[in-house]
Amino acid sequence: MKATLPVIVDIGAGSQDMERRSGDGGLRYWLSERASRVISLNADPSEVCVRNPHHGGNQRSFEYFEYAPKRLALYAVAGIKLVVAGMSKEATVSAVTDAFRRVVLTQRMIE
């Protein structure tokens, strides 16, 4: 089935856990087929940990879940890599919004 609208996939703990338990690379392959539309946000792990309230500031827990080999494999397929290190939340939102707009416009031009 072909999606007629843009699809947003947040690569979170659920996707990592799915890949770890099943050993299935299905999500990675699905994303790689759409790499030109996959956006990855990159920053120093310590900076990202501070921004992420789900780990309670526990850097070790954060790195275990967010930078595990299976998760890194998912991040690696992104065709668009945004470096948001040192950016304010507002600037980060703006950069992501701009990237999303470019993806949507490019996709519309292809169709």
Beta strands, then each sheet from edge to edge (+ up, - down):
strand 1: 39-42
strand 2: 80-83
sheet 1: 1+ 2+
end
